Amino acid sequence: MQAVDFTTKNNYQLYSFDIFDTLITRKTATPKGIFLLVQELIKSNDNFCEYFRSNFYTIRCETESFVRENQARIFGHQDITFDEIYERIQVNHYLSDEQINFLKNLEIECEIQNLIPIDTNINKLKFLVNSGKKVVLISDMYHSSKTIKMILNKIDPIFSEIEIFVSSDVRKTKSKGDLFKYVKEKYNPQTWIHTGDNINADYNVAKHNKLDAELFNYPKLKEYEISALKKADLTSEYYIGTAKNLRIHSKSKKYDFGASFAGPILFCYVNWIIENSLRNGIENLYFISRDGYIPKLIAERIINYKKLPIRVHYIYGSRKAWRVASKTTFEDFINNIFKEYFEKFSGEFFAERLGITKEELKKYTNLEYNKKVLKSRQRKTLYTKLINDKEFKEFLIEKHSDRVNLIIKYLEQEIDFSKKNFAFVDLNGTGRTQDILANLISLKYNISIQTFYFCSDKNLTHVQNSTKRIFMCSNKYKHFWLELLCRTPYGQTTGYKENNSKIEPITENIDPNQLLKWGFEDYVKGIIDFSTDAMKFNNLNDINFYYKYFTHIMQNIDKETADILGSIPFSGVGEEKEIFQCAPAYNIIEFLYAKDNGLLFISKGRTKGLVKQLINIKIKYKSLRRFIISLSIHKKKNEAFLCILGLKIDIKNLLLKGK
């Protein structure tokens, strides 16, 4: 399908263009999104009964389908008219002429307000018209040519003199080929080229009717978008429509992913933060590095566009930088290390987290400085010893005293604690780092802090001076993978240093090229472009939209999305210098030796055949051994099951049958 260069001197006698999704498109993802908008606009209109107001979307969709089939069966019509649809609605629901005219005008007005030009093709059309070429428009549409002409004239005056052929006027469609024949009978062109987006009607059928045809590559819906649109709502229609239209001129898959997937998810989170901040007098938002980098960019766009009295800041911090021992944080500091890192808890790792030397490690713990992971009993014994060791406590507090002072100085440099009008912004976590931060601040200031989180795991902490506000407060999904959407090409903050009376962050020196080569800049641009367009909509806050995307990712991720997500350069907590693909495709050998980092549901989408089935088994049963054979006993429920190769056997019933 070689594209035609319309700037060359072609000798076609007739040029035709499809209209919808070729010259113009809707802000909504589908044409039916307009019906949802009408339903929203009439929901408080007492001129219609409650049933009709609440079900207009379904009524409008089903009536169109019914009338279309009815007209085809009785009259052999290939298409129907806008008036015929509403005539049937009027009969079914006892509506007056006044009510019907109101609805028809409202739908047309919603259509007009939600159309945007596709400039690439309009510019081609203008070039042809200005070159003296004969141009017509051809559309399969229930609106009349008169209505479409009125709609198009609001887009561009170039359409005022162009003839329009519409299937509803002549009862013939492009998809059947008869509308092309109708136009050919009128103009009898020897040469004719048609441009449109539908591969069947605008390309295959056109070619079959001896036309030259150019297929306009209008963006197809992503699989997660198709899934989200199965249950209709305005948020899905507008967000997916915005993303789809941004893809019209995109040449980068990473841009598309940012605009279509990450953009909608992160935008609504940031919008929620800003709305809550306005209501509760928060004037300063501190986005914590590194996960806060992209949300901060979104917040800046929203605040600048709406001219809001909120300032955003990027504050350098991390669990590695802020988790230190002081007289108010010692126990939390020790507890967190023992609770969170048991899978990698070696002498070397423990010394690194404590910030002590090999000799000091040996003196206070009797551990060797190596990578040998401690067993559970060894960790428990060591924890009991250290948490009650006053000498060790005093030593560690003194060891960390300079770090504590630098943290407080840095925070004072960045935050005006006297106004108490600030909040931190993070993405995911237990809140333990923020608890330690709050207790560090309490060494000098009698204030509480609050932190916004997109989500949190079940281990969310509850501390009086550290409030956590969670956007998606559900344990239905594993949310930690959202951190993949907020990668940055910069190292984590490890501490602070003083330079000419200014406190500066110390960050790990990592190679940014891996993430940049992945397409980070295009990805971020996609997110920002989506946010820039989406913030013009009002009252689009249906949280179920995000659950639709999460369900698709967790349960039935498609290969394209899995390849993009799974290829993101990533490093685990405590292993920031070891960067790798977060969820690779596996062969059988790689899978058997792979560590489960919780992202197997992404690898599943990238993997084929037997290994994919094994991943499904591991996700469901956690281990292959449990799939092969396992015993499950519930004393309270008086139940017992034996599972063999995934098949559950009720032992209790089996024993009863044997008696």
C-alpha positions as CSV (number, residue, x, y, z in Angstrom):
1,M,0.0,0.0,0.0
2,Q,2.3,2.7,-1.2
3,A,1.2,6.2,-0.2
4,V,0.3,8.7,-2.9
5,D,2.2,11.9,-3.1
6,F,-0.5,14.5,-3.6
7,T,2.0,17.3,-4.2
8,T,3.1,15.7,-7.5
9,K,1.2,16.4,-10.8
10,N,-1.1,13.4,-10.9
11,N,-3.7,13.3,-13.6
12,Y,-6.6,11.8,-11.7
13,Q,-9.9,13.2,-12.9
14,L,-11.5,12.6,-9.5
15,Y,-10.3,12.6,-5.9
16,S,-12.5,11.3,-3.1
17,F,-12.0,11.2,0.7
18,D,-13.8,9.4,3.4
19,I,-14.9,11.7,6.2
20,F,-14.9,10.2,9.7
21,D,-11.5,9.1,10.9
22,T,-10.0,10.4,7.7
23,L,-10.7,14.1,7.6
24,I,-12.2,14.5,11.0
25,T,-12.3,12.3,14.1
26,R,-14.0,12.4,17.5
27,K,-12.6,13.2,20.8
28,T,-14.2,10.0,22.1
29,A,-12.8,6.6,21.4
30,T,-15.9,5.4,19.5
31,P,-18.9,7.0,17.9
32,K,-21.0,5.6,20.7
33,G,-19.2,7.9,23.1
34,I,-21.4,10.7,21.8
35,F,-24.4,8.8,23.1
36,L,-22.9,8.5,26.5
37,L,-22.4,12.2,26.6
38,V,-26.0,12.9,25.6
39,Q,-27.0,10.6,28.5
40,E,-24.9,12.5,30.9
41,L,-26.4,15.8,29.7
42,I,-30.0,14.7,30.1
43,K,-29.6,12.9,33.4
44,S,-31.2,15.8,35.4
45,N,-33.7,16.8,32.7
46,D,-37.2,16.2,34.1
47,N,-38.7,16.4,30.6
48,F,-37.8,12.8,30.3
49,C,-38.7,9.9,32.6
50,E,-36.0,8.5,34.8
51,Y,-35.8,5.2,32.9
52,F,-35.1,7.0,29.6
53,R,-32.6,9.3,31.1
54,S,-30.7,6.4,32.8
55,N,-30.7,4.2,29.8
56,F,-30.4,6.5,26.8
57,Y,-27.0,5.1,25.8
58,T,-28.4,1.6,25.5
59,I,-31.6,2.7,23.9
60,R,-29.8,4.7,21.3
61,C,-27.3,1.9,20.4
62,E,-29.9,-0.9,20.3
63,T,-32.4,1.2,18.3
64,E,-29.9,2.0,15.6
65,S,-29.0,-1.7,15.2
66,F,-32.7,-2.7,15.1
67,V,-33.7,0.0,12.6
68,R,-30.7,-0.9,10.4
69,E,-31.7,-4.6,10.2
70,N,-35.4,-3.9,9.9
71,Q,-34.9,-1.5,7.0
72,A,-32.6,-4.0,5.3
73,R,-35.1,-6.9,5.6
74,I,-38.2,-5.0,4.6
75,F,-36.9,-2.5,2.0
76,G,-33.5,-3.8,1.1
77,H,-31.9,-0.5,2.2
78,Q,-28.2,-0.6,2.7
79,D,-28.3,2.2,5.2
80,I,-30.6,4.2,7.4
81,T,-31.2,7.8,8.3
82,F,-30.8,9.7,11.6
83,D,-34.5,10.6,11.5
84,E,-35.5,6.9,11.2
85,I,-33.5,6.1,14.4
86,Y,-35.3,8.7,16.4
87,E,-38.7,8.0,14.9
88,R,-38.4,4.5,16.4
89,I,-37.2,5.9,19.7
90,Q,-40.2,8.2,19.7
91,V,-42.7,5.4,19.2
92,N,-41.1,3.1,21.7
93,H,-40.9,5.6,24.5
94,Y,-43.9,7.9,24.0
95,L,-41.9,11.0,23.2
96,S,-43.3,14.2,21.8
97,D,-42.0,15.9,18.7
98,E,-40.5,18.5,20.9
99,Q,-38.6,16.0,23.0
100,I,-37.3,14.2,19.9
101,N,-36.2,17.4,18.2
102,F,-34.4,18.3,21.4
103,L,-32.6,15.0,21.5
104,K,-31.6,15.1,17.8
105,N,-30.3,18.7,18.1
106,L,-28.4,17.8,21.3
107,E,-26.8,14.7,19.7
108,I,-25.7,16.8,16.6
109,E,-24.4,19.6,18.9
110,C,-22.4,17.0,20.9
111,E,-21.1,15.6,17.7
112,I,-19.9,19.0,16.6
113,Q,-18.4,19.9,19.9
114,N,-16.4,16.7,19.9
115,L,-15.0,16.6,16.4
116,I,-11.4,17.6,15.7
117,P,-9.6,17.9,12.3
118,I,-7.1,15.5,11.0
119,D,-4.8,18.2,9.5
120,T,-2.6,15.9,7.4
121,N,-5.5,14.8,5.2
122,I,-7.3,18.2,5.2
123,N,-4.1,19.8,3.9
124,K,-4.0,17.2,1.1
125,L,-7.6,18.0,0.3
126,K,-6.8,21.8,0.3
127,F,-3.9,21.3,-2.0
128,L,-6.0,19.4,-4.5
129,V,-8.9,21.9,-4.4
130,N,-6.5,24.8,-4.8
131,S,-4.9,23.0,-7.7
132,G,-8.2,22.9,-9.5
133,K,-8.8,19.2,-9.0
134,K,-12.2,17.7,-8.7
135,V,-12.7,16.5,-5.1
136,V,-15.7,14.9,-3.5
137,L,-16.4,13.3,-0.1
138,I,-17.9,9.9,0.4
139,S,-19.2,8.5,3.7
140,D,-21.2,5.6,5.1
141,M,-23.1,7.5,7.7
142,Y,-26.7,7.9,9.1
143,H,-26.4,11.7,9.1
144,S,-27.5,13.5,5.9
145,S,-25.1,15.3,3.5
146,K,-26.8,18.5,4.7
147,T,-26.0,17.8,8.3
148,I,-22.4,16.6,7.5
149,K,-21.8,19.8,5.4
150,M,-22.9,21.9,8.4
151,I,-20.6,20.0,10.7
152,L,-17.6,20.2,8.3
153,N,-18.1,23.9,7.7
154,K,-17.4,24.4,11.4
155,I,-14.1,22.6,11.0
156,D,-12.9,24.5,7.9
157,P,-14.6,26.7,5.2
158,I,-12.8,24.7,2.4
159,F,-15.7,22.1,2.7
160,S,-18.5,24.6,1.8
161,E,-18.2,24.0,-2.0
162,I,-17.2,20.3,-1.9
163,E,-20.0,17.8,-2.9
164,I,-20.7,15.1,-0.3
165,F,-22.2,11.7,-1.1
166,V,-23.6,10.0,2.0
167,S,-25.0,6.4,2.2
168,S,-28.1,7.6,4.2
169,D,-29.2,9.9,1.3
170,V,-29.0,7.3,-1.5
171,R,-29.4,4.1,0.6
172,K,-26.2,2.7,-0.9
173,T,-22.9,2.1,0.9
174,K,-19.2,2.1,0.2
175,S,-18.9,-1.2,2.0
176,K,-21.2,-2.9,-0.6
177,G,-19.5,-1.0,-3.4
178,D,-22.8,0.6,-4.6
179,L,-22.0,4.1,-3.4
180,F,-18.8,4.1,-5.4
181,K,-20.8,3.0,-8.5
182,Y,-23.4,5.8,-7.8
183,V,-20.6,8.4,-7.8
184,K,-19.0,6.8,-10.9
185,E,-22.3,7.0,-12.8
186,K,-22.5,10.8,-12.1
187,Y,-18.9,11.7,-13.0
188,N,-17.8,8.8,-15.1
189,P,-14.1,9.5,-14.3
190,Q,-11.5,7.7,-16.3
191,T,-9.1,7.9,-13.3
192,W,-10.1,8.1,-9.7
193,I,-8.3,7.8,-6.4
194,H,-10.0,7.4,-3.0
195,T,-8.5,7.9,0.4
196,G,-10.0,6.5,3.6
197,D,-9.3,4.6,6.8
198,N,-11.4,1.5,6.5
199,I,-9.4,-1.4,5.0
200,N,-12.5,-3.1,3.7
201,A,-14.7,-0.2,2.4
202,D,-12.1,2.4,1.6
203,Y,-9.4,0.1,0.2
204,N,-10.5,-3.4,-0.7
205,V,-13.9,-2.5,-2.1
206,A,-12.6,0.6,-3.8
207,K,-9.9,-1.5,-5.5
208,H,-12.5,-4.1,-6.5
209,N,-14.4,-1.3,-8.2
210,K,-11.4,-0.3,-10.3
211,L,-10.4,2.8,-8.2
212,D,-6.9,3.6,-7.1
213,A,-7.0,3.7,-3.3
214,E,-4.8,5.0,-0.5
215,L,-5.4,3.6,3.0
216,F,-5.1,6.2,5.8
217,N,-3.5,4.5,8.7
218,Y,-5.9,5.7,11.4
219,P,-4.7,4.3,14.8
220,K,-6.2,1.0,15.9
221,L,-7.3,0.5,19.5
222,K,-4.9,-1.3,21.8
223,E,-6.0,-4.5,23.3
224,Y,-6.2,-3.0,26.8
225,E,-8.3,-0.2,25.3
226,I,-10.7,-2.6,23.6
227,S,-11.1,-4.4,27.0
228,A,-11.8,-1.2,28.8
229,L,-14.5,-0.1,26.3
230,K,-16.5,-3.3,26.8
231,K,-18.2,-1.6,29.7
232,A,-19.1,1.9,28.5
233,D,-18.3,5.0,30.5
234,L,-17.3,8.6,29.6
235,T,-13.9,8.4,31.3
236,S,-12.9,5.4,29.1
237,E,-14.3,7.0,26.0
238,Y,-12.5,10.4,26.4
239,Y,-9.2,9.1,27.8
240,I,-8.9,6.4,25.1
241,G,-10.1,8.8,22.4
242,T,-7.4,11.3,23.5
243,A,-4.7,8.6,23.5
244,K,-5.8,7.3,20.1
245,N,-5.8,10.7,18.5
246,L,-2.3,11.4,19.8
247,R,-1.2,8.3,18.0
248,I,-2.3,9.6,14.6
249,H,1.1,11.3,13.9
250,S,3.3,9.2,16.2
251,K,6.1,7.1,14.9
252,S,7.3,5.7,18.3
253,K,5.9,2.8,20.2
254,K,7.3,4.2,23.4
255,Y,5.5,7.5,22.8
256,D,2.3,5.6,22.1
257,F,2.7,3.6,25.4
258,G,3.2,6.8,27.3
259,A,0.2,8.6,25.8
260,S,-2.1,5.6,25.8
261,F,-1.2,3.6,29.0
262,A,1.0,5.3,31.5
263,G,-0.5,8.8,30.7
264,P,-4.1,8.0,31.7
265,I,-3.1,6.2,34.9
266,L,-0.6,8.7,36.2
267,F,-2.7,11.8,35.1
268,C,-5.7,10.8,37.2
269,Y,-3.5,10.1,40.2
270,V,-1.9,13.6,40.0
271,N,-5.2,15.3,39.3
272,W,-6.6,13.6,42.5
273,I,-3.7,14.9,44.5
274,I,-4.2,18.5,43.2
275,E,-7.9,18.4,43.9
276,N,-7.3,17.3,47.5
277,S,-4.5,19.8,47.9
278,L,-6.8,22.7,46.9
279,R,-9.6,21.6,49.3
280,N,-7.2,21.1,52.2
281,G,-5.0,24.2,52.0
282,I,-1.9,22.4,50.7
283,E,0.2,24.9,48.8
284,N,3.4,23.0,48.3
285,L,3.8,19.5,46.9
286,Y,7.2,17.8,47.3
287,F,7.6,15.0,44.7
288,I,10.1,12.5,46.1
289,S,12.8,11.2,43.7
290,R,12.8,9.1,41.7
291,D,9.2,7.9,41.3
292,G,8.0,11.5,41.7
293,Y,9.8,12.8,38.6
294,I,7.1,12.1,36.0
295,P,4.2,12.9,38.3
296,K,5.8,16.2,39.0
297,L,5.9,17.0,35.3
298,I,2.2,16.2,35.0
299,A,1.4,18.4,38.1
300,E,3.3,21.3,36.6
301,R,1.1,21.1,33.4
302,I,-2.1,21.0,35.3
303,I,-1.2,23.8,37.7
304,N,0.0,26.1,35.0
305,Y,-3.0,25.5,32.8
306,K,-5.5,26.1,35.5
307,K,-3.4,28.8,37.2
308,L,-3.7,27.1,40.7
309,P,-2.2,28.4,43.9
310,I,0.1,25.4,44.3
311,R,3.8,25.1,43.9
312,V,5.6,21.9,43.0
313,H,9.0,20.8,44.1
314,Y,11.3,17.9,43.4
315,I,12.9,16.7,46.6
316,Y,15.8,14.2,46.6
317,G,15.2,11.3,49.0
318,S,15.0,7.6,49.2
319,R,14.8,4.8,51.8
320,K,18.5,4.6,51.5
321,A,19.0,8.3,52.3
322,W,16.2,8.8,54.8
323,R,16.3,5.6,56.8
324,V,18.9,6.4,59.5
325,A,19.2,5.8,63.2
326,S,18.5,8.5,65.7
327,K,17.0,8.6,69.2
328,T,13.6,8.8,67.6
329,T,14.1,6.3,64.8
330,F,16.5,3.6,66.0
331,E,13.9,0.8,66.5
332,D,12.0,1.6,63.3
333,F,15.3,1.6,61.4
334,I,16.4,-1.8,62.7
335,N,12.9,-3.3,62.3
336,N,12.6,-2.2,58.7
337,I,15.9,-3.9,57.7
338,F,15.0,-7.2,59.3
339,K,11.4,-7.1,57.9
340,E,12.0,-6.2,54.3
341,Y,15.3,-7.8,53.2
342,F,15.2,-11.4,54.6
343,E,15.8,-12.9,51.1
344,K,19.1,-11.0,50.8
345,F,20.1,-10.6,54.4
346,S,23.8,-11.3,54.4
347,G,26.6,-9.8,56.5
348,E,27.7,-7.7,53.5
349,F,24.2,-6.4,52.8
350,F,23.5,-5.7,56.5
351,A,26.8,-3.7,56.9
352,E,25.9,-1.7,53.8
353,R,22.4,-0.9,55.1
354,L,23.8,0.1,58.5
355,G,26.6,2.1,57.0
356,I,29.3,0.4,59.1
357,T,32.7,-1.1,58.4
358,K,33.6,-4.8,58.2
359,E,35.3,-4.5,61.6
360,E,32.3,-2.8,63.2
361,L,30.0,-5.5,61.7
362,K,32.1,-8.2,63.3
363,K,32.3,-6.4,66.6
364,Y,28.6,-5.9,67.1
365,T,27.0,-8.8,65.2
366,N,29.8,-11.4,64.9
367,L,28.9,-11.7,61.3
368,E,31.4,-12.2,58.5
369,Y,31.4,-9.7,55.7
370,N,30.2,-12.0,52.9
371,K,27.1,-12.6,50.7
372,K,25.9,-15.7,52.6
373,V,22.2,-15.2,53.4
374,L,21.3,-15.8,57.0
375,K,18.7,-18.4,57.9
376,S,15.5,-17.3,59.6
377,R,16.6,-18.5,63.1
378,Q,19.9,-16.6,62.7
379,R,18.1,-13.4,61.8
380,K,15.7,-13.7,64.8
381,T,18.6,-14.3,67.2
382,L,20.5,-11.4,65.7
383,Y,17.5,-9.1,65.9
384,T,16.8,-9.8,69.5
385,K,20.4,-9.2,70.4
386,L,20.7,-5.9,68.5
387,I,17.4,-4.3,69.5
388,N,18.2,-4.7,73.2
389,D,21.9,-3.8,73.0
390,K,22.3,-0.3,74.5
391,E,25.9,-0.1,73.4
392,F,25.1,-0.9,69.8
393,K,22.2,1.6,69.9
394,E,24.4,4.4,71.1
395,F,27.1,3.5,68.7
396,L,24.8,3.5,65.7
397,I,23.1,6.7,66.7
398,E,26.4,8.4,66.9
399,K,27.6,6.8,63.7
400,H,24.5,8.3,61.9
401,S,24.5,11.6,63.7
402,D,26.2,13.5,60.8
403,R,23.7,12.0,58.3
404,V,20.8,12.9,60.5
405,N,22.0,16.5,60.7
406,L,22.5,16.7,56.9
407,I,19.0,15.4,56.3
408,I,17.4,18.0,58.6
409,K,19.5,20.8,57.1
410,Y,18.5,19.6,53.6
411,L,14.8,19.5,54.6
412,E,15.0,22.9,56.2
413,Q,16.6,24.3,53.0
414,E,13.8,22.9,50.9
415,I,10.7,23.2,53.1
416,D,9.2,26.0,55.2
417,F,8.1,24.0,58.3
418,S,6.5,27.0,59.9
419,K,3.6,27.1,57.5
420,K,2.6,23.5,57.7
421,N,1.1,23.7,54.2
422,F,3.0,21.0,52.5
423,A,2.7,17.3,51.5
424,F,5.0,14.7,50.0
425,V,4.1,12.7,46.9
426,D,5.3,9.1,46.3
427,L,4.0,6.2,44.3
428,N,4.0,3.0,46.2
429,G,5.2,1.8,49.5
430,T,4.5,0.8,53.1
431,G,5.0,4.3,54.5
432,R,7.9,3.1,56.7
433,T,10.4,5.6,55.2
434,Q,8.0,8.4,55.7
435,D,7.5,7.4,59.3
436,I,11.3,7.6,59.9
437,L,11.3,11.0,58.1
438,A,8.5,12.3,60.3
439,N,10.4,11.2,63.4
440,L,13.6,12.8,62.2
441,I,11.7,16.1,61.7
442,S,10.3,15.7,65.2
443,L,13.8,16.1,66.6
444,K,13.5,19.8,65.8
445,Y,9.8,20.6,64.8
446,N,6.6,19.6,66.5
447,I,4.6,18.9,63.3
448,S,3.1,16.0,61.4
449,I,3.7,15.1,57.8
450,Q,1.4,13.7,55.1
451,T,2.2,11.8,52.0
452,F,0.2,11.0,48.9
453,Y,0.5,7.4,47.5
454,F,-1.0,6.0,44.4
455,C,-1.2,2.6,46.2
456,S,0.2,0.7,49.1
457,D,0.7,-2.9,50.1
458,K,-1.0,-4.6,53.0
459,N,1.9,-3.7,55.3
460,L,0.9,0.0,55.4
461,T,2.1,1.5,58.7
462,H,-0.1,3.6,61.0
463,V,1.8,6.4,62.8
464,Q,0.2,9.4,64.4
465,N,2.6,12.0,63.0
466,S,2.8,10.5,59.5
467,T,-0.5,10.4,57.5
468,K,-0.7,8.4,54.3
469,R,-3.4,9.3,51.8
470,I,-3.9,6.5,49.2
471,F,-5.5,7.0,45.7
472,M,-6.2,3.4,45.0
473,C,-6.9,1.7,48.4
474,S,-7.5,-1.8,47.3
475,N,-5.7,-5.1,47.8
476,K,-7.4,-6.6,44.8
477,Y,-4.3,-6.1,42.6
478,K,-0.6,-6.1,43.0
479,H,0.2,-2.5,42.4
480,F,4.0,-2.5,42.9
481,W,4.5,-2.9,39.1
482,L,3.3,0.7,38.7
483,E,6.9,1.7,39.7
484,L,7.8,0.6,36.2
485,L,5.9,3.5,34.8
486,C,7.9,6.0,36.8
487,R,11.5,5.0,35.9
488,T,14.1,7.8,35.5
489,P,17.6,7.6,34.0
490,Y,19.1,8.9,37.3
491,G,20.6,7.1,40.2
492,Q,18.8,7.0,43.6
493,T,19.7,9.4,46.3
494,T,22.1,7.8,48.8
495,G,22.8,10.8,51.1
496,Y,23.7,14.5,51.3
497,K,26.8,16.7,51.4
498,E,27.4,20.3,52.3
499,N,29.0,22.5,49.6
500,N,29.4,26.3,50.2
501,S,26.7,26.3,52.9
502,K,24.3,24.5,50.6
503,I,23.1,20.9,51.1
504,E,23.3,18.9,47.9
505,P,22.1,15.4,47.3
506,I,24.5,12.5,46.6
507,T,23.1,10.2,43.9
508,E,24.3,6.9,42.6
509,N,26.3,7.2,39.4
510,I,24.4,4.9,37.0
511,D,24.5,4.8,33.2
512,P,21.4,6.6,31.9
513,N,21.8,5.3,28.4
514,Q,20.0,2.0,28.9
515,L,16.7,3.8,29.7
516,L,17.3,6.5,27.1
517,K,17.9,3.8,24.4
518,W,14.7,2.1,25.6
519,G,12.9,5.3,24.5
520,F,12.5,7.2,27.8
521,E,12.3,10.7,26.2
522,D,9.5,9.6,23.7
523,Y,7.7,7.9,26.5
524,V,7.7,11.0,28.8
525,K,6.6,13.2,25.9
526,G,3.6,10.8,25.3
527,I,2.6,11.2,29.0
528,I,2.9,14.9,28.9
529,D,1.0,15.3,25.7
530,F,-1.8,13.1,27.0
531,S,-2.0,15.1,30.3
532,T,-2.0,18.4,28.3
533,D,-5.1,17.3,26.4
534,A,-6.8,15.4,29.2
535,M,-6.8,18.3,31.7
536,K,-9.2,20.2,29.4
537,F,-11.9,17.7,30.3
538,N,-14.0,18.1,33.4
539,N,-15.5,15.5,35.8
540,L,-13.8,12.4,34.4
541,N,-13.0,10.6,37.5
542,D,-14.3,7.0,37.1
543,I,-11.7,4.9,39.0
544,N,-13.1,1.8,37.4
545,F,-11.2,2.8,34.2
546,Y,-7.9,2.1,35.9
547,Y,-9.1,-1.2,37.3
548,K,-10.0,-2.2,33.7
549,Y,-6.4,-1.6,32.7
550,F,-5.0,-3.3,35.8
551,T,-7.2,-6.4,35.1
552,H,-5.9,-6.6,31.6
553,I,-2.3,-6.3,32.7
554,M,-2.5,-8.7,35.6
555,Q,-4.7,-11.4,34.0
556,N,-4.5,-11.2,30.2
557,I,-1.6,-9.0,29.1
558,D,-1.1,-8.8,25.3
559,K,2.3,-9.3,23.8
560,E,2.8,-5.7,22.6
561,T,2.2,-4.3,26.0
562,A,4.2,-7.1,27.7
563,D,7.2,-6.4,25.4
564,I,7.2,-2.7,26.3
565,L,6.7,-3.1,30.0
566,G,8.9,-6.1,30.3
567,S,11.8,-4.5,28.5
568,I,12.0,-1.5,30.8
569,P,15.5,-1.3,32.4
570,F,14.9,-2.0,36.0
571,S,16.8,-2.5,39.3
572,G,15.5,-4.1,42.5
573,V,15.5,-2.4,45.9
574,G,19.0,-2.8,47.3
575,E,20.4,-3.7,43.9
576,E,20.2,-0.3,42.2
577,K,23.4,-0.8,40.3
578,E,22.3,-4.1,38.8
579,I,20.1,-3.0,35.8
580,F,18.2,-5.6,33.7
581,Q,15.0,-6.1,31.8
582,C,12.4,-6.3,34.5
583,A,10.3,-9.1,32.9
584,P,12.1,-11.0,30.1
585,A,10.8,-13.7,27.8
586,Y,11.9,-17.1,29.1
587,N,13.1,-20.3,27.5
588,I,12.7,-23.5,29.6
589,I,16.2,-23.3,31.1
590,E,16.0,-19.6,32.0
591,F,12.6,-20.1,33.6
592,L,13.7,-23.0,35.8
593,Y,16.6,-20.9,37.2
594,A,14.8,-17.5,37.3
595,K,14.0,-15.8,40.5
596,D,10.4,-14.7,40.9
597,N,10.4,-10.9,41.2
598,G,6.7,-10.7,41.1
599,L,6.5,-9.7,37.4
600,L,5.9,-13.1,35.9
601,F,2.5,-11.9,34.7
602,I,4.4,-9.6,32.3
603,S,6.9,-12.3,31.2
604,K,3.9,-14.5,30.5
605,G,2.8,-12.2,27.7
606,R,6.3,-12.3,26.1
607,T,6.7,-16.1,26.4
608,K,5.4,-18.8,24.1
609,G,4.4,-22.5,24.3
610,L,5.1,-24.8,27.2
611,V,7.0,-22.2,29.2
612,K,4.0,-19.9,29.1
613,Q,1.9,-22.7,30.6
614,L,4.5,-23.3,33.3
615,I,4.4,-19.6,34.1
616,N,0.6,-19.8,34.5
617,I,1.0,-22.7,36.8
618,K,3.6,-20.9,38.9
619,I,1.5,-17.8,39.1
620,K,-1.5,-19.8,40.3
621,Y,0.3,-22.3,42.6
622,K,3.4,-20.2,43.5
623,S,5.6,-23.2,43.0
624,L,5.7,-26.1,40.6
625,R,5.9,-28.5,43.5
626,R,2.5,-27.3,44.9
627,F,1.0,-27.8,41.4
628,I,2.3,-31.4,41.2
629,I,1.1,-32.4,44.7
630,S,-0.1,-30.5,47.7
631,L,-2.3,-30.9,50.7
632,S,-4.6,-28.2,52.0
633,I,-6.5,-28.5,55.3
634,H,-9.0,-26.0,56.8
635,K,-9.8,-27.0,60.3
636,K,-12.4,-24.2,60.8
637,K,-14.2,-25.1,57.6
638,N,-13.8,-28.8,58.2
639,E,-12.3,-29.2,54.7
640,A,-9.3,-31.1,53.3
641,F,-8.2,-31.2,49.7
642,L,-5.4,-33.0,47.9
643,C,-4.2,-31.3,44.7
644,I,-2.5,-33.5,42.1
645,L,-1.4,-31.8,38.8
646,G,-3.9,-28.9,39.5
647,L,-6.8,-31.3,40.1
648,K,-8.5,-30.8,43.5
649,I,-9.7,-33.9,45.3
650,D,-12.0,-33.5,48.3
651,I,-10.5,-36.0,50.8
652,K,-13.5,-35.8,53.2
653,N,-16.0,-36.8,50.5
654,L,-13.6,-39.5,49.2
655,L,-13.5,-41.0,52.7
656,L,-17.2,-40.9,53.1
657,K,-17.7,-42.7,49.8
658,G,-15.3,-45.4,50.9
659,K,-17.3,-46.3,54.0
